[in-house]
Amino acid sequence: MSLQIIATLGPASASAEGVRALLDAGATGLRVNGSHTDPEQLGRYLDLAEAGGAPLSAVVLDLQGGKTRLAHWEGEVQVTRDAPVTLTGPDGPGALRVDREELIQALRPGDALRVDDGRYAFEVLAVSSTSATLRPLQTAALRPRKGVSVPGRPLHLPPRLLGRDLALAEIALGRGVGEVALSFASEVGWLAEGRSRLPGVRLTAKLEQPQAIDAIDALSEAADSLWLCRGDLGAEAGLTALSALQRGALDAGRPLLVAGQVLHHMTYHPRPTRAEVCQVGDLLYAGALGFVLSDETATGPHGPAAVRLLHELARGAPPPRALTPER
């Protein structure tokens, strides 16, 4: 099976020429990150994809799905180490707000809350029905729409598509987008909900929680494809658990694509690190079908080079292990 490479659209590739360069380099699909895209921006991305020669059936709309994020606000929110800050739901008065109010009720005093793939840490001091008091563990400037997690403790928030997810999906499916990816798809029932709300489209399950790795066989049967997304998976499980979880996902022998800092060094530099090259080779040998590039193609100037390099590495890699057939 030929290598699959999904390239994320962003400021660095948001032009017809940028799209064409990614396709000419060998990108097999384009990803639009719905968590950071409003309906108007989505329409522009789809227009650019078509202008660059990409069929919209090859575009993946990546929806927030079951993931909790900081709400939208203008600019940045400053937090100071050890100075308590209030966290509320999307319509609350807190200095920090999240887009799922269910997160507030799920928190417990003493929880370690993380923001932006674990970059920023908070200790939960107190929780009420509508707010939580947090102690920042470092001084930081927080930007909106960053992911929120509590490593090591599944919160079991009820999965549901938010209104902004459904608004984006309506536009995308109306234009002929062929695939939707659902974040935090750790249960077959969550995928069934996605199928009922998003009929007639290929559905990708993003494996971003430890329980998703445990359920990988059932998820593989329920979804059309799987992405192993190491950013949120590391934030949810803790960084030191990530290697074992990746190995468990690959050892299951199910077809999947790998996402999360695949060639992150190439976001800023024209060449990858040796560690990245070795990791890509190991993943191909372990049976990965391909990769999802994020910042490498969305914000960095070397996106087409990153796509070409992945194809070059695939040509030089040993044959992969046998995989469980796709559904």
LUMZALO-290145 format. One record per residue: residue in three letters; x, y, z of N, C-alpha, C in turn. Coordinates in steps of 0.1 Angstrom, whole numbers, padded with zeros to 4 digits, always signed. Example, Ala and Ser with C-alpha at 12.3 -4.5 7.8 and 13.67 -1.06 7.14 Angstrom:
BEGIN
ALA+0132-0057+0078+0123-0045+0078+0132-0033+0078 SER+0128-0022+0071+0137-0011+0071+0129+0000+0079 
//
This chain:
BEGIN
MET+0008-0012+0000+0000+0000+0000+0009+0012+0000 SER+0005+0022-0008+0013+0034-0009+0012+0043+0003 LEU+0023+0051+0006+0024+0059+0018+0013+0070+0017 GLN+0006+0072+0029-0004+0082+0030+0002+0094+0038 ILE+0001+0106+0033+0006+0118+0040-0005+0128+0039 ILE-0010+0132+0051-0020+0142+0052-0013+0155+0057 ALA-0014+0165+0049-0007+0178+0052-0017+0188+0057 THR-0015+0194+0068-0024+0204+0074-0022+0218+0067 LEU-0033+0224+0064-0033+0237+0058-0032+0247+0069 GLY-0025+0258+0067-0023+0269+0077-0017+0281+0070 PRO-0013+0291+0078-0008+0303+0072+0003+0301+0061 ALA+0012+0291+0064+0023+0289+0054+0019+0282+0041 SER+0007+0276+0041+0003+0269+0029-0010+0274+0024 ALA-0016+0285+0029-0029+0289+0026-0029+0298+0013 SER-0026+0291+0002-0026+0297-0011-0028+0286-0021 ALA-0032+0289-0033-0033+0279-0043-0019+0273-0046 GLU-0009+0282-0046+0004+0278-0049+0009+0269-0038 GLY+0006+0272-0025+0010+0264-0014+0004+0250-0014 VAL-0009+0250-0018-0016+0237-0019-0009+0229-0030 ARG-0007+0235-0041-0001+0228-0053+0013+0222-0050 ALA+0020+0230-0042+0034+0225-0038+0033+0213-0030 LEU+0024+0213-0020+0022+0201-0012+0018+0189-0020 LEU+0008+0191-0029+0004+0180-0037+0015+0175-0046 ASP+0022+0184-0052+0033+0180-0061+0044+0172-0054 ALA+0046+0176-0041+0056+0169-0032+0051+0155-0028 GLY+0038+0152-0030+0033+0139-0027+0023+0138-0016 ALA+0018+0149-0011+0007+0148-0001-0005+0141-0007 THR-0011+0132+0000-0022+0125-0005-0036+0130+0000 GLY-0035+0139+0010-0047+0145+0015-0043+0158+0022 LEU-0053+0166+0025-0052+0179+0032-0061+0179+0044 ARG-0055+0184+0055-0063+0185+0068-0066+0200+0071 VAL-0078+0202+0075-0082+0215+0081-0085+0213+0095 ASN-0078+0220+0104-0080+0219+0118-0092+0227+0123 GLY-0103+0220+0125-0116+0228+0128-0115+0235+0141 SER-0106+0230+0150-0106+0236+0164-0100+0251+0163 HIS-0094+0254+0152-0088+0267+0151-0093+0274+0138 THR-0105+0270+0133-0110+0275+0121-0125+0279+0123 ASP-0129+0291+0118-0143+0295+0119-0149+0292+0105 PRO-0162+0292+0104-0169+0289+0091-0163+0297+0079 GLU-0161+0310+0081-0156+0318+0070-0142+0313+0066 GLN-0133+0310+0075-0120+0305+0072-0121+0291+0065 LEU-0130+0283+0070-0131+0270+0064-0135+0271+0049 GLY-0144+0280+0046-0148+0282+0032-0136+0287+0024 ARG-0127+0296+0029-0115+0300+0022-0106+0289+0020 TYR-0104+0280+0030-0095+0269+0029-0100+0259+0018 LEU-0113+0257+0017-0118+0248+0007-0116+0254-0007 ASP-0118+0267-0008-0116+0274-0021-0102+0273-0025 LEU-0092+0274-0016-0078+0273-0019-0074+0259-0023 ALA-0080+0249-0016-0077+0236-0019-0081+0233-0034 GLU-0093+0237-0038-0098+0235-0051-0089+0242-0061 ALA-0086+0255-0058-0077+0263-0067-0063+0257-0069 GLY-0059+0250-0059-0046+0243-0059-0046+0229-0066 GLY-0058+0225-0069-0058+0212-0076-0062+0200-0068 ALA-0066+0203-0055-0070+0191-0046-0085+0189-0047 PRO-0089+0177-0050-0103+0173-0049-0108+0174-0035 LEU-0120+0180-0032-0124+0181-0018-0127+0168-0012 SER-0128+0157-0020-0129+0144-0014-0116+0140-0007 ALA-0105+0147-0010-0093+0143-0003-0090+0152+0009 VAL-0099+0161+0013-0098+0170+0024-0104+0163+0036 VAL-0096+0164+0048-0101+0159+0060-0104+0171+0069 LEU-0117+0172+0074-0120+0182+0084-0118+0176+0098 ASP-0109+0181+0105-0106+0176+0119-0114+0183+0129 LEU-0124+0177+0135-0133+0183+0145-0128+0181+0159 GLN-0131+0191+0167-0128+0190+0181-0133+0177+0188 GLY-0145+0173+0184-0151+0161+0190-0152+0161+0205 GLY-0147+0151+0211-0148+0150+0226-0137+0158+0234 LYS-0129+0165+0227-0118+0172+0234-0123+0185+0241 THR-0117+0188+0252-0120+0201+0259-0109+0211+0256 ARG-0113+0223+0252-0104+0234+0249-0107+0246+0257 LEU-0097+0255+0259-0100+0268+0264-0110+0275+0254 ALA-0118+0284+0259-0128+0291+0251-0121+0301+0243 HIS-0129+0308+0234-0123+0318+0226-0123+0332+0233 TRP-0112+0339+0232-0111+0353+0237-0101+0360+0228 GLU-0101+0373+0229-0091+0381+0221-0078+0382+0229 GLY-0067+0381+0222-0054+0383+0228-0050+0371+0237 GLU-0043+0374+0248-0038+0365+0257-0043+0367+0272 VAL-0043+0357+0280-0046+0358+0294-0033+0356+0302 GLN-0029+0365+0310-0017+0364+0317-0020+0357+0331 VAL-0012+0347+0334-0013+0341+0347+0001+0341+0354 THR+0001+0343+0367+0013+0344+0374+0015+0332+0384 ARG+0027+0327+0384+0030+0316+0393+0025+0318+0407 ASP+0017+0308+0412+0012+0307+0426+0001+0317+0429 ALA-0003+0325+0419-0014+0335+0421-0027+0328+0416 PRO-0037+0324+0425-0048+0317+0421-0056+0324+0410 VAL-0062+0316+0401-0070+0321+0390-0083+0312+0389 THR-0094+0318+0384-0107+0311+0384-0109+0306+0370 LEU-0113+0293+0369-0117+0286+0357-0132+0284+0357 THR-0139+0289+0346-0153+0287+0345-0156+0281+0331 GLY-0169+0278+0329-0174+0274+0316-0174+0285+0306 PRO-0179+0282+0293-0177+0291+0282-0184+0305+0284 ASP-0194+0305+0292-0202+0318+0295-0199+0324+0308 GLY-0190+0318+0316-0187+0323+0329-0178+0335+0330 PRO-0177+0340+0342-0169+0353+0344-0154+0351+0347 GLY-0150+0338+0347-0136+0335+0351-0125+0341+0342 ALA-0114+0343+0347-0103+0348+0339-0099+0338+0328 LEU-0101+0325+0331-0099+0314+0322-0113+0307+0320 ARG-0116+0304+0307-0128+0297+0305-0125+0285+0296 VAL-0133+0274+0298-0133+0262+0289-0146+0261+0281 ASP-0145+0254+0270-0157+0253+0262-0167+0242+0265 ARG-0163+0234+0275-0172+0224+0280-0174+0225+0295 GLU-0186+0229+0299-0188+0232+0314-0187+0219+0322 GLU-0189+0207+0315-0188+0194+0322-0174+0192+0328 LEU-0164+0198+0322-0150+0197+0328-0150+0202+0342 ILE-0157+0213+0345-0156+0219+0358-0161+0209+0369 GLN-0173+0202+0366-0178+0193+0376-0169+0180+0377 ALA-0162+0177+0367-0153+0165+0367-0140+0167+0375 LEU-0136+0179+0377-0124+0182+0384-0125+0179+0399 ARG-0113+0176+0405-0113+0174+0420-0101+0182+0425 PRO-0102+0187+0438-0090+0193+0444-0078+0184+0444 GLY-0067+0190+0440-0055+0182+0439-0052+0177+0425 ASP-0061+0178+0416-0059+0174+0402-0047+0183+0396 ALA-0040+0177+0387-0030+0184+0380-0036+0187+0366 LEU-0039+0199+0363-0045+0203+0351-0035+0208+0341 ARG-0035+0204+0329-0025+0208+0319-0032+0215+0307 VAL-0025+0225+0301-0030+0232+0290-0020+0232+0279 ASP-0025+0231+0266-0016+0232+0254-0006+0221+0254 ASP-0012+0209+0252-0003+0196+0251+0006+0195+0263 GLY+0002+0200+0275+0010+0198+0287+0020+0209+0290 ARG+0020+0219+0281+0031+0229+0283+0029+0237+0296 TYR+0017+0240+0299+0014+0248+0311+0006+0240+0322 ALA+0010+0241+0334+0005+0233+0345-0002+0241+0356 PHE-0013+0235+0361-0020+0241+0372-0024+0231+0382 GLU-0025+0234+0395-0030+0226+0405-0044+0231+0408 VAL-0054+0221+0409-0067+0225+0412-0068+0226+0427 LEU-0072+0238+0432-0073+0240+0446-0087+0238+0452 ALA-0097+0242+0444-0111+0240+0449-0120+0240+0437 VAL-0132+0233+0439-0142+0231+0428-0156+0234+0433 SER-0164+0242+0426-0178+0243+0429-0186+0238+0416 SER-0199+0240+0416-0207+0235+0405-0204+0244+0392 THR-0199+0256+0394-0197+0264+0382-0183+0269+0380 SER-0174+0266+0389-0160+0272+0387-0150+0263+0395 ALA-0138+0265+0391-0127+0259+0398-0116+0269+0401 THR-0109+0268+0412-0098+0277+0415-0085+0269+0412 LEU-0077+0275+0404-0064+0269+0400-0052+0277+0405 ARG-0041+0270+0408-0029+0276+0411-0019+0274+0400 PRO-0015+0284+0392-0006+0282+0381+0008+0278+0387 LEU+0014+0269+0380+0027+0264+0385+0038+0271+0377 GLN+0035+0280+0368+0045+0289+0362+0038+0302+0357 THR+0045+0312+0354+0040+0324+0348+0039+0322+0333 ALA+0027+0326+0327+0025+0323+0313+0015+0332+0307 ALA+0016+0333+0294+0005+0340+0286-0002+0330+0278 LEU-0015+0328+0282-0023+0317+0276-0031+0323+0264 ARG-0030+0315+0253-0038+0319+0242-0051+0311+0241 PRO-0061+0315+0235-0074+0308+0235-0073+0295+0226 ARG-0083+0286+0228-0085+0274+0220-0074+0263+0222 LYS-0066+0265+0233-0056+0254+0235-0063+0243+0243 GLY-0058+0230+0241-0064+0219+0247-0061+0218+0262 VAL-0071+0212+0269-0070+0211+0284-0071+0196+0287 SER-0063+0191+0297-0063+0177+0301-0059+0176+0315 VAL-0063+0164+0321-0059+0160+0334-0051+0147+0333 PRO-0038+0147+0332-0030+0135+0329-0033+0124+0339 GLY-0034+0112+0334-0035+0101+0343-0048+0098+0350 ARG-0058+0106+0347-0071+0104+0353-0082+0106+0343 PRO-0088+0095+0337-0099+0097+0327-0110+0105+0334 LEU-0115+0115+0327-0126+0123+0333-0140+0118+0328 HIS-0140+0110+0318-0153+0104+0313-0164+0115+0311 LEU-0160+0125+0304-0169+0135+0300-0179+0130+0289 PRO-0191+0133+0289-0200+0128+0279-0197+0133+0265 PRO-0194+0124+0256-0190+0129+0243-0202+0135+0235 ARG-0199+0147+0229-0209+0153+0221-0202+0163+0212 LEU-0208+0164+0200-0203+0174+0191-0208+0188+0195 LEU-0199+0197+0196-0203+0211+0199-0210+0218+0187 GLY-0217+0229+0190-0223+0236+0179-0214+0240+0168 ARG-0202+0245+0172-0192+0249+0162-0188+0237+0153 ASP-0187+0225+0159-0184+0213+0151-0194+0211+0140 LEU-0207+0212+0145-0218+0209+0135-0218+0219+0124 ALA-0216+0232+0128-0216+0243+0118-0205+0241+0107 LEU-0193+0237+0112-0182+0234+0102-0185+0222+0094 ALA-0191+0212+0100-0194+0200+0093-0204+0202+0082 GLU-0214+0210+0085-0225+0213+0075-0219+0220+0063 ILE-0210+0229+0065-0203+0235+0053-0195+0225+0046 ALA-0186+0218+0053-0177+0209+0046-0184+0198+0038 LEU-0194+0192+0045-0201+0181+0038-0209+0186+0026 GLY-0214+0199+0027-0221+0205+0016-0213+0207+0004 ARG-0200+0209+0007-0190+0212-0004-0184+0199-0010 GLY-0186+0188-0003-0181+0175-0008-0168+0170-0001 VAL-0165+0176+0011-0154+0171+0018-0156+0156+0021 GLY-0146+0148+0020-0147+0133+0020-0145+0127+0033 GLU-0139+0134+0043-0136+0127+0055-0136+0136+0067 VAL-0141+0131+0078-0141+0139+0091-0134+0131+0101 ALA-0125+0138+0109-0118+0131+0120-0123+0136+0133 LEU-0126+0127+0142-0132+0131+0155-0121+0129+0166 SER-0118+0140+0173-0109+0140+0184-0115+0132+0196 PHE-0106+0126+0204-0110+0119+0216-0120+0108+0213 ALA-0119+0101+0202-0128+0090+0199-0123+0077+0206 SER-0127+0076+0218-0122+0064+0226-0133+0053+0228 GLU-0145+0056+0223-0156+0046+0225-0163+0044+0212 VAL-0168+0032+0210-0175+0029+0198-0188+0037+0197 GLY-0194+0039+0209-0207+0047+0209-0205+0061+0205 TRP-0193+0067+0207-0190+0080+0203-0189+0081+0188 LEU-0183+0070+0182-0183+0070+0167-0197+0068+0161 ALA-0205+0060+0168-0219+0059+0163-0226+0072+0164 GLU-0224+0080+0174-0229+0094+0174-0224+0102+0162 GLY-0211+0101+0159-0206+0108+0148-0212+0103+0135 ARG-0214+0091+0133-0221+0086+0121-0235+0091+0120 SER-0242+0091+0131-0256+0096+0130-0257+0111+0127 ARG-0247+0119+0132-0248+0133+0129-0241+0137+0116 LEU-0232+0129+0111-0224+0132+0099-0225+0120+0089 PRO-0237+0119+0083-0239+0107+0074-0231+0109+0061 GLY-0228+0097+0055-0222+0097+0042-0208+0102+0041 VAL-0200+0102+0052-0187+0107+0051-0178+0097+0058 ARG-0165+0095+0053-0156+0087+0060-0153+0092+0074 LEU-0152+0084+0083-0150+0088+0097-0137+0083+0102 THR-0128+0092+0107-0115+0088+0113-0116+0090+0128 ALA-0112+0079+0135-0111+0080+0150-0097+0084+0154 LYS-0096+0095+0161-0083+0100+0166-0080+0093+0180 LEU-0069+0086+0181-0066+0079+0193-0058+0088+0202 GLU-0064+0094+0212-0057+0105+0220-0059+0102+0235 GLN-0063+0091+0239-0065+0087+0253-0061+0073+0255 PRO-0055+0070+0267-0051+0056+0269-0062+0046+0267 GLN-0074+0049+0271-0085+0040+0269-0088+0037+0254 ALA-0084+0046+0245-0086+0044+0231-0076+0033+0226 ILE-0064+0033+0232-0055+0022+0228-0060+0009+0232 ASP-0066+0008+0244-0072-0004+0249-0083-0009+0240 ALA-0091+0000+0234-0102-0003+0226-0099-0003+0211 ILE-0087-0004+0207-0083-0001+0193-0089-0011+0184 ASP-0091-0023+0187-0097-0033+0178-0111-0029+0175 ALA-0119-0026+0185-0133-0022+0183-0134-0009+0175 LEU-0125+0000+0179-0126+0013+0172-0122+0012+0157 SER-0113+0003+0154-0109+0000+0140-0120-0006+0132 GLU-0128-0014+0139-0140-0019+0132-0151-0009+0129 ALA-0152+0001+0139-0163+0011+0138-0159+0023+0129 ALA-0146+0026+0128-0142+0037+0120-0136+0033+0107 ASP-0135+0043+0098-0129+0040+0085-0114+0041+0085 SER-0109+0049+0094-0094+0049+0096-0091+0054+0110 LEU-0078+0052+0114-0074+0055+0127-0061+0065+0126 TRP-0061+0075+0135-0049+0083+0136-0044+0081+0150 LEU-0031+0078+0152-0025+0078+0165-0019+0092+0167 CYS-0026+0100+0176-0023+0114+0178-0015+0116+0191 ARG-0002+0118+0189+0007+0117+0201+0007+0129+0209 GLY+0003+0141+0204+0003+0153+0212-0007+0152+0224 ASP-0019+0150+0221-0029+0148+0231-0028+0135+0239 LEU-0023+0125+0233-0021+0112+0240-0011+0114+0251 GLY+0000+0121+0247+0010+0124+0257+0005+0133+0269 ALA-0003+0143+0265-0008+0152+0275-0018+0145+0284 GLU-0026+0135+0279-0036+0128+0287-0029+0118+0296 ALA-0020+0110+0291-0014+0099+0298-0002+0103+0306 GLY+0005+0114+0302+0018+0117+0308+0028+0114+0298 LEU+0038+0122+0297+0048+0120+0286+0056+0107+0287 THR+0059+0103+0299+0067+0091+0301+0059+0078+0297 ALA+0046+0079+0296+0038+0067+0292+0036+0066+0277 LEU+0040+0077+0269+0037+0078+0255+0043+0067+0247 SER+0056+0063+0249+0063+0053+0241+0055+0040+0242 ALA+0052+0036+0254+0045+0023+0256+0031+0023+0249 LEU+0024+0034+0250+0011+0035+0243+0013+0034+0228 GLN+0023+0041+0223+0025+0040+0208+0028+0026+0204 ARG+0036+0019+0212+0040+0005+0209+0028-0004+0210 GLY+0019-0001+0220+0007-0009+0221-0002-0007+0209 ALA-0003+0005+0204-0012+0008+0192-0007+0001+0180 LEU+0007+0001+0178+0012-0005+0166+0012-0020+0167 ASP+0015-0025+0179+0015-0040+0181+0001-0046+0179 ALA-0010-0038+0179-0023-0043+0177-0025-0047+0162 GLY-0016-0042+0153-0016-0046+0139-0027-0040+0131 ARG-0033-0029+0136-0044-0022+0129-0039-0011+0120 PRO-0044-0009+0108-0039+0002+0100-0041+0015+0106 LEU-0031+0023+0107-0032+0037+0113-0022+0046+0107 LEU-0025+0059+0108-0016+0070+0105-0011+0076+0119 VAL+0002+0081+0118+0008+0087+0131+0008+0102+0129 ALA+0004+0109+0140+0004+0123+0140+0011+0128+0152 GLY+0016+0140+0152+0022+0146+0164+0037+0147+0163 GLN+0043+0159+0158+0057+0162+0158+0065+0151+0150 VAL+0059+0147+0138+0066+0137+0130+0079+0142+0125 LEU+0079+0154+0120+0092+0160+0115+0092+0174+0121 HIS+0090+0176+0134+0088+0189+0140+0099+0198+0137 HIS+0111+0193+0137+0123+0202+0135+0122+0209+0122 MET+0115+0203+0112+0114+0210+0099+0104+0221+0099 THR+0097+0223+0110+0089+0235+0111+0097+0247+0110 TYR+0110+0246+0115+0119+0258+0116+0132+0256+0108 HIS+0135+0244+0104+0148+0241+0098+0146+0233+0085 PRO+0155+0234+0076+0153+0226+0063+0155+0211+0064 ARG+0161+0207+0075+0164+0193+0076+0158+0188+0090 PRO+0155+0175+0090+0150+0169+0103+0162+0165+0112 THR+0159+0161+0124+0169+0156+0133+0171+0141+0129 ARG+0182+0136+0134+0185+0121+0132+0174+0113+0139 ALA+0171+0118+0151+0161+0110+0159+0147+0109+0151 GLU+0143+0120+0145+0131+0120+0137+0132+0110+0125 VAL+0143+0110+0118+0145+0101+0107+0144+0087+0112 CYS+0150+0084+0123+0150+0070+0128+0136+0066+0133 GLN+0129+0076+0139+0116+0073+0144+0106+0070+0132 VAL+0107+0078+0122+0099+0075+0110+0101+0062+0104 GLY+0114+0058+0103+0117+0044+0098+0112+0033+0107 ASP+0113+0035+0120+0108+0025+0129+0093+0024+0128 LEU+0086+0035+0126+0071+0035+0125+0067+0028+0112 LEU+0074+0031+0102+0071+0024+0089+0073+0009+0090 TYR+0084+0005+0096+0086-0009+0098+0075-0016+0107 ALA+0071-0008+0117+0061-0013+0126+0047-0014+0120 GLY+0045-0008+0108+0033-0010+0100+0025+0003+0099 ALA+0030+0014+0103+0022+0027+0101+0020+0029+0086 LEU+0007+0032+0082+0004+0035+0068+0008+0048+0063 GLY+0011+0057+0073+0015+0071+0068+0015+0080+0080 PHE+0014+0093+0077+0017+0103+0087+0007+0115+0084 VAL+0004+0122+0095-0003+0135+0095+0007+0146+0099 LEU+0010+0155+0090+0019+0166+0093+0010+0178+0098 SER+0015+0185+0109+0007+0196+0114+0015+0209+0112 ASP+0022+0214+0122+0030+0226+0121+0040+0225+0109 GLU+0045+0214+0106+0054+0212+0095+0049+0219+0082 THR+0036+0217+0079+0031+0222+0067+0022+0235+0069 ALA+0017+0236+0082+0007+0247+0084+0014+0260+0087 THR+0026+0260+0094+0032+0272+0098+0047+0273+0094 GLY+0053+0262+0090+0067+0263+0086+0069+0264+0071 PRO+0080+0270+0067+0083+0272+0053+0088+0260+0045 HIS+0090+0249+0052+0096+0237+0046+0086+0226+0044 GLY+0073+0229+0043+0063+0218+0042+0065+0209+0031 PRO+0066+0214+0018+0068+0204+0007+0081+0196+0009 ALA+0091+0201+0014+0103+0193+0017+0101+0182+0027 ALA+0093+0185+0037+0089+0175+0047+0082+0163+0041 VAL+0072+0167+0032+0064+0156+0025+0073+0148+0016 ARG+0082+0154+0009+0091+0147+0000+0100+0138+0008 LEU+0105+0143+0019+0114+0135+0028+0107+0122+0033 LEU+0095+0123+0037+0087+0111+0041+0087+0101+0030 HIS+0084+0105+0018+0084+0096+0007+0098+0089+0005 GLU+0108+0097+0006+0122+0092+0004+0125+0082+0015 LEU+0121+0085+0028+0123+0075+0038+0115+0063+0036 ALA+0103+0064+0031+0095+0052+0029+0101+0043+0018 ARG+0107+0049+0008+0113+0041-0002+0125+0033+0003 GLY+0132+0039+0013+0144+0032+0018+0141+0023+0030 ALA+0129+0023+0035+0125+0015+0047+0124+0001+0044 PRO+0126-0009+0053+0124-0023+0051+0109-0025+0050 PRO+0105-0036+0044+0090-0039+0043+0084-0040+0057 PRO+0072-0034+0058+0065-0034+0071+0061-0048+0075 ARG+0058-0049+0088+0052-0062+0093+0038-0063+0087 ALA+0033-0075+0088+0019-0078+0083+0009-0071+0092 LEU-0001-0065+0086-0011-0058+0094-0024-0066+0093 THR-0033-0063+0103-0047-0068+0103-0054-0061+0091 PRO-0060-0068+0082-0067-0061+0071-0076-0050+0075 GLU-0077-0040+0066-0086-0029+0068-0100-0034+0067 ARG-0110-0027+0073-0124-0031+0072-0129-0028+0059 
//
